[in-house]
Amino acid sequence: MRWLFEPRLTNEPFGDPGIYVDFRDERRALLFDVGDIAALPPRKLMRLSHVFVTHTHMDHFAGFDRLLAVILGRKPHLALFGGPDFIAHVEHKLRAYTWNVVYRYDELVLDVCEIRPDRRGQCARFSTRTNFVRESEMSFMLDGDVVHDEAAFRVRARFVDHDVPCLAYAIEEKAHVNVAKDRLDALGVSTGAWLRELKHAVLSGAPDASMIELRWRDRDGDHAMTRSVGELRHLILDVVRGQRIGYATDLRYTDDNVRTLAELFAGVDVLFIECVFLEEDAEHGARKNHLTATQAGTIARLAGAQAVQPFHFSPRYEGREAALIGELRAAWGGGAG
C-alpha cells in the first residue's frame, strides 16, 4: 500500500534526534525536532510547512538558525509548535540577530504555537515586515490532544516527563484512498496534483457536482480537462484506515509516561522511539531521564507498534549498536524493526 507519509530519521541513530516526514506526490513535508539538520539539503527544508519540537534542549532546537537562514526570503510561511515558553524561546532566537536589511526580502511569516500541560495554548506571529517583533497573540484550548488538524491528517501530542515537560507526537492519516490504476488508464489521464484534490473531495464528502481540474504531464506534453467529482468517483477503489506514525524521545521510564505513550501510539504502523542506553546501564539512564533499549521495546510492545525505528543511541555504544537493537527487539517481540 502506498501510504501518504514517508518518514525517516534526520540523522543516523547516534546523531541528534528528529524525523523528516515527506508527503508522497506533494511538495510538502513535516519536521519533528530541529537539532542538527545539516543532513537535510535546502530543497528538503523548503518543503516544510510545519515543525513540531518536543522540547528546547540544544540537540532538539539548535538547528532553528540554519532552518531560518535557508527559508528567509525564499518561503512565505512556516508554522512551529512546542511546549511551555516555546514562543519566548523562538523570540529570543530571533532577537539575537539584527534585521535592519530584512525589508529587502519577500515576507516570511512564522506562526509559533506553544502548548501547556493543561491543554491551554497560545500562538504568536513573527514577520519580516515588522523585523520579527512579536504580534497577533491568540489563546486557545486544545480539542483533546489534537494540536494540528487538516482534511487529510492530524497531529496529536501528549506530555511526558523528562525532568522538563516534553511532547511526544503521533501523526495520523485520517483515511487512505486507494485508486484503480486501470481506470486511470481507461480515462486516458495520468496522476498529478488533481488526484490529491479528488481524494480530499471524496474524504470530505464534497457534492458530486463539485468540479476538479485535471492537469498532468506525460511524454506527449501537458494536458488539462475538467470533470465533476461524480464522474471521477469511480476511480476510487476503497477507503481504508490511514497510516499512523509515533515519535517519542527524551523521557523517563515511569508508569505515567508508559501509560501516556501506550495510549497515544496504540497500533501505530511505525514507532520512532529513543533507545539511549542498554539495560545494564539502566541506573545511569534513570539519572539522565532517558530510556534503555528494553524500556523502549516494552513501550513499543504495549502500544502494539507494527514496526519500530530506534534512535538517539548514546555515544558510549559506538560499534555496539547491534546490542541496542537486539535488546529492543527482544522486549518488543514484533520481529524486525
C-alpha positions in Angstrom: 0.0 0.0 0.0 1.3 3.5 -0.9 1.0 5.5 2.3 0.7 9.3 2.3 3.8 9.7 4.5 7.4 8.8 4.0 9.1 9.2 7.5 12.8 8.9 8.0 15.4 9.9 10.7 17.1 13.2 10.1 20.4 11.7 11.3 21.9 8.3 11.9 20.9 6.8 15.3 23.9 8.2 17.1 23.2 11.8 15.9 20.7 14.4 17.0 17.1 13.2 17.2 14.5 14.1 14.7 12.3 12.7 11.9 11.5 14.2 8.5 8.1 13.2 7.2 7.8 13.7 3.5 4.4 13.6 1.7 4.1 11.4 -1.4 3.0 13.2 -4.5 3.2 16.5 -2.8 5.9 19.1 -2.4 5.5 19.2 1.3 7.0 17.8 4.5 6.8 18.0 8.3 9.8 18.1 10.7 9.8 16.7 14.2 12.7 18.3 16.2 15.2 20.7 14.7 18.6 19.8 16.2 21.5 19.1 13.8 19.8 19.3 10.4 22.9 19.6 8.2 22.0 16.3 6.6 18.8 17.9 5.2 19.6 19.9 2.0 17.9 23.2 1.4 15.4 21.7 -1.1 14.0 19.5 1.7 13.9 22.3 4.2 11.9 24.4 1.6 9.2 21.7 1.6 8.4 22.1 5.3 5.0 23.5 6.2 5.2 22.7 10.0 7.8 22.0 12.6 7.0 20.2 15.8 9.5 20.4 18.7 9.5 18.1 21.6 11.4 20.5 23.9 14.2 23.0 23.5 17.3 21.2 24.6 20.0 22.1 22.1 20.0 18.7 20.3 16.3 19.3 19.5 16.3 23.0 18.7 19.8 24.3 17.8 19.1 23.8 14.1 16.4 26.6 14.1 19.0 29.1 13.0 20.0 27.0 9.9 16.4 26.5 9.0 15.7 30.2 9.2 18.7 31.0 7.1 17.6 28.7 4.4 13.9 29.8 4.2 14.5 33.6 4.7 13.4 35.4 1.6 12.5 32.2 -0.2 9.5 30.9 1.7 6.4 32.9 2.8 5.3 30.9 5.8 6.2 28.3 8.4 4.3 27.1 11.5 6.1 25.9 14.6 4.8 24.0 17.6 6.4 23.4 21.0 5.8 23.2 24.8 5.7 25.8 27.6 7.5 29.0 26.8 8.2 28.0 23.2 7.1 31.4 21.9 9.7 33.1 24.1 12.4 30.6 23.0 11.7 31.4 19.4 11.5 35.1 20.1 14.9 35.1 21.8 16.4 33.3 18.8 15.1 35.9 16.5 16.2 38.8 18.7 19.7 37.5 18.7 20.1 38.9 15.1 20.0 42.4 13.6 17.2 42.7 11.0 17.8 46.2 9.5 18.0 44.9 5.9 15.3 42.2 6.1 12.9 44.5 4.3 14.7 43.7 1.1 13.4 40.1 1.2 10.0 38.8 0.4 7.9 38.5 3.5 8.4 35.5 5.8 5.8 34.8 8.5 6.4 32.5 11.4 3.3 31.3 13.3 4.5 29.9 16.6 2.3 28.0 19.0 3.1 26.8 22.5 1.1 24.2 24.4 0.9 23.7 28.2 0.2 20.5 30.1 -3.3 21.9 31.0 -4.1 21.8 27.2 -4.2 25.6 27.0 -2.1 27.2 24.4 -1.1 30.4 22.8 0.0 31.5 19.3 2.1 34.4 18.2 3.2 35.7 14.8 6.6 37.0 13.8 7.1 38.6 10.4 10.0 40.1 8.5 7.7 43.1 7.8 8.0 44.1 11.5 11.6 42.9 11.9 10.2 39.8 13.7 8.6 41.7 16.5 6.1 39.5 18.4 2.5 40.3 17.3 -1.0 38.8 16.8 -1.1 36.8 20.0 -4.1 34.4 20.5 -5.0 31.9 23.2 -6.7 28.6 22.5 -7.8 25.4 24.2 -6.9 22.0 22.6 -9.6 19.6 21.5 -8.3 16.6 23.3 -4.7 16.0 22.3 -5.0 17.3 18.7 -2.5 20.1 18.0 -2.9 20.3 14.3 -5.8 19.2 12.1 -6.3 19.2 8.3 -8.6 17.4 5.8 -6.1 14.5 5.2 -4.2 14.2 8.5 -3.9 15.3 12.1 -1.1 15.6 14.6 -1.6 14.6 18.2 0.7 15.4 21.2 0.9 14.5 24.8 3.4 15.4 27.5 5.9 13.1 29.0 8.3 13.8 31.8 12.0 14.4 31.1 12.6 16.4 34.2 11.1 19.1 31.9 7.8 18.8 30.0 8.5 17.1 26.7 6.0 16.4 23.9 5.5 13.1 22.2 3.8 13.2 18.8 1.5 10.9 16.7 0.9 11.7 13.0 -2.3 10.2 11.6 -3.5 10.0 8.1 -7.3 10.2 8.6 -8.1 7.7 5.9 -6.2 6.2 3.0 -7.8 6.2 -0.5 -6.8 3.5 -3.0 -7.1 4.4 -6.7 -7.7 2.0 -9.5 -4.7 2.4 -11.9 -6.5 0.6 -14.7 -9.4 3.0 -14.5 -7.0 5.9 -14.7 -5.5 4.4 -17.9 -9.0 3.9 -19.3 -9.8 7.5 -18.7 -6.6 8.4 -20.6 -5.1 10.5 -17.7 -2.1 10.3 -15.5 -1.6 11.1 -11.9 -1.0 14.6 -10.7 -1.9 17.2 -8.1 -5.6 16.8 -9.2 -5.7 13.3 -7.8 -4.9 14.6 -4.3 -7.7 17.2 -4.7 -10.1 14.3 -5.7 -9.1 12.3 -2.7 -9.7 15.2 -0.4 -13.1 15.8 -2.0 -14.1 12.2 -1.5 -12.9 12.1 2.1 -14.6 15.4 3.0 -17.9 14.4 1.4 -17.9 17.0 -1.4 -21.0 17.0 -3.6 -20.8 15.1 -6.9 -21.3 18.3 -8.8 -18.0 19.8 -7.5 -15.6 20.3 -10.3 -12.0 19.1 -10.4 -9.5 20.4 -12.9 -7.2 17.6 -14.1 -3.7 18.7 -15.1 -1.0 16.2 -15.9 2.1 15.8 -18.0 3.3 12.8 -20.0 5.6 12.1 -22.9 3.1 13.9 -25.2 3.3 17.1 -23.2 0.9 19.0 -20.8 -2.8 18.1 -20.7 -5.9 19.5 -18.9 -9.6 18.8 -18.6 -12.3 19.4 -16.1 -14.6 16.7 -14.6 -17.0 16.5 -11.7 -16.4 14.6 -8.6 -19.3 12.3 -9.5 -17.6 11.5 -12.9 -14.3 10.8 -11.2 -15.6 8.9 -8.1 -15.4 5.6 -9.9 -11.6 5.9 -9.9 -11.6 5.3 -6.1 -11.4 1.6 -5.2 -11.9 1.9 -1.4 -11.2 4.0 1.6 -9.2 2.2 4.4 -7.6 3.1 7.7 -4.8 5.7 7.3 -1.2 5.4 8.3 -0.1 6.2 11.9 3.4 7.2 13.0 4.7 7.8 16.5 7.7 9.8 17.7 8.9 9.8 21.2 12.3 10.9 22.6 13.7 12.2 25.9 11.6 10.7 28.7 11.9 8.8 32.0 10.6 5.2 32.3 7.7 5.8 34.7 4.2 4.4 34.9 2.7 7.7 33.8 5.0 8.0 30.8 4.4 4.4 29.7 0.6 4.7 30.1 0.6 8.0 28.1 2.7 6.6 25.2 0.8 3.3 25.1 -2.4 5.3 24.6 -1.0 7.8 22.2 0.7 5.2 20.0 -1.9 2.4 20.1 -1.5 0.4 16.9 0.9 2.7 15.2 2.4 1.5 11.9 5.9 2.6 12.8 7.1 3.9 16.1 10.3 6.1 16.2 11.5 5.9 19.8 14.7 6.8 21.6 16.9 3.9 22.6 19.7 5.6 24.6 21.2 3.0 26.9 21.5 -0.7 27.4 19.6 -2.3 30.3 22.9 -2.9 32.0 23.2 0.9 32.4 19.5 1.4 33.5 20.5 3.3 36.7 22.6 5.7 34.6 19.7 6.1 32.2 17.3 6.9 35.1 19.7 9.6 36.3 19.8 11.0 32.7 16.0 10.7 32.3 16.3 8.5 29.2 15.1 5.1 28.1 17.0 1.9 27.9 16.6 -0.4 24.8 14.5 -2.8 26.9 12.3 0.0 28.2 11.8 1.4 24.6 10.9 -2.1 23.4 8.4 -2.6 26.2 6.6 0.6 25.3 6.5 -0.5 21.7 5.0 -3.8 22.7 2.4 -2.3 25.0 1.4 0.2 22.2 1.1 -2.7 19.7 3.5 -0.9 17.3 3.8 -2.7 13.9 7.3 -1.6 13.3 9.9 0.2 15.5 12.8 2.5 14.5 15.2 3.1 17.4 17.4 6.2 17.5 19.2 8.6 19.9 21.9 6.0 20.8 24.4 7.1 23.5 27.9 7.6 22.0 29.2 5.2 24.7 27.9 2.3 22.5 29.7 3.3 19.3 30.3 0.0 17.5 27.7 -1.8 19.7 24.5 -0.6 18.0 23.6 -4.3 17.3 23.3 -4.8 21.1 20.9 -1.9 21.5 18.7 -3.0 18.5 18.8 -6.7 19.7 17.7 -5.7 23.2 14.9 -3.5 21.9 13.6 -6.2 19.6 13.7 -8.8 22.4 11.5 -6.6 24.6 9.2 -5.6 21.7 8.7 -9.1 20.3 7.5 -7.8 17.0 10.2 -9.0 14.6 12.5 -6.8 12.5 12.3 -3.1 13.3 
